């Protein structure tokens, strides 16, 4: 629906399995895969709800990064290392990619 209307939809998904990232669902030219790489220990430090601690204690059955492990994308269009790059840098990289692909001016 968004693609047909010419709208860019930026969405964030936790998709630990490669099979769940099938680009054919939206058309190959309409999908830009951006992988936000961040070590589990950094995610755990940032986690305000303590979910990683609960997962390690067995209170939560499944939490991506603990169980199941994430299948890293094989060829994302953009790789952002959110542990070492400031948020502003990551945003600038996304905008630069969209400009490069003539998706935005």
Secondary structure per residue as TSV (DSSP state, phi and psi in degrees):
chain	resnum	aa	ss	phi	psi
A	1	X	-	360.0	-46.6
A	2	X	H	-64.9	-43.9
A	3	X	H	-60.2	-44.4
A	4	X	H	-62.4	-28.7
A	5	X	H	-90.4	-2.4
A	6	X	T	76.9	23.0
A	7	X	-	-97.8	138.3
A	8	X	-	-88.9	125.3
A	9	X	-	-111.3	116.3
A	10	X	-	-97.1	119.3
A	11	X	-	-128.6	149.6
A	12	X	-	-117.0	126.1
A	13	X	-	-130.0	142.8
A	14	X	-	-93.7	106.4
A	15	X	-	-127.5	90.5
A	16	X	-	-70.0	-17.1
A	17	X	S	-110.5	134.9
A	18	X	G	-56.4	-38.2
A	19	X	G	-60.9	-26.9
A	20	X	G	-79.4	-6.7
A	21	X	G	-106.5	37.5
A	22	X	-	-70.5	110.6
A	23	X	G	-66.9	-21.3
A	24	X	G	-62.9	-20.8
A	25	X	G	-62.1	-32.9
A	26	X	T	-115.6	-1.5
A	27	X	-	95.2	133.7
A	28	X	G	-57.9	-37.5
A	29	X	G	-80.9	-4.8
A	30	X	G	-106.3	9.3
A	31	X	-	-128.9	129.1
A	32	X	-	-119.7	116.2
A	33	X	-	-87.5	123.2
A	34	X	E	-119.5	121.4
A	35	X	E	-101.8	119.3
A	36	X	E	-93.5	102.2
A	37	X	E	-88.5	129.6
A	38	X	-	-156.9	125.4
A	39	X	-	-60.5	147.9
A	40	X	H	-57.8	-37.4
A	41	X	H	-64.9	-33.1
A	42	X	H	-71.5	-41.6
A	43	X	H	-58.8	-41.2
A	44	X	H	-63.5	-40.6
A	45	X	H	-65.0	-36.1
A	46	X	H	-80.4	-20.2
A	47	X	-	-68.9	101.7
A	48	X	T	-69.3	-23.2
A	49	X	T	-90.5	-6.1
A	50	X	-	71.2	23.8
A	51	X	H	-65.7	-36.5
A	52	X	H	-66.6	-38.9
A	53	X	H	-64.0	-44.0
A	54	X	H	-62.9	-38.1
A	55	X	H	-66.5	-40.9
A	56	X	H	-66.5	-29.3
A	57	X	H	-83.3	-8.3
A	58	X	T	86.8	5.5
A	59	X	S	-71.8	-37.3
A	60	X	S	-105.2	127.6
A	61	X	S	-68.6	-43.8
A	62	X	-	-137.7	129.0
A	63	X	B	-143.6	121.6
A	64	X	T	-54.1	133.1
A	65	X	T	103.1	-30.2
A	66	X	T	-101.5	-61.0
A	67	X	B	-157.8	113.8
A	68	X	S	-83.3	160.5
A	69	X	-	-74.9	151.3
A	70	X	-	-84.6	132.8
A	71	X	-	-82.6	108.3
A	72	X	-	-62.0	135.5
A	73	X	-	-57.3	140.8
A	74	X	S	-76.4	-36.3
A	75	X	S	-149.2	68.1
A	76	X	-	-69.0	150.4
A	77	X	S	-67.8	-26.1
A	78	X	E	-145.9	134.9
A	79	X	E	-114.6	119.6
A	80	X	E	-110.8	123.6
A	81	X	E	-94.4	95.3
A	82	X	T	-76.3	-8.5
A	83	X	T	-81.2	-32.7
A	84	X	T	-108.2	-12.8
A	85	X	S	-110.3	138.1
A	86	X	-	-65.5	155.2
A	87	X	H	-53.0	-43.6
A	88	X	H	-60.1	-39.1
A	89	X	H	-65.1	-42.3
A	90	X	H	-62.9	-44.0
A	91	X	H	-61.7	-44.6
A	92	X	H	-59.5	-38.2
A	93	X	H	-67.5	-39.5
A	94	X	H	-64.7	-46.3
A	95	X	H	-62.7	-39.5
A	96	X	H	-62.7	-41.1
A	97	X	H	-64.8	-42.1
A	98	X	H	-63.6	-37.9
A	99	X	H	-67.0	-42.8
A	100	X	H	-58.7	-36.3
A	101	X	T	-89.3	8.0
A	102	X	T	58.6	32.0
A	103	X	S	-85.1	-28.2
A	104	X	-	-136.9	161.7
A	105	X	-	-90.4	360.0
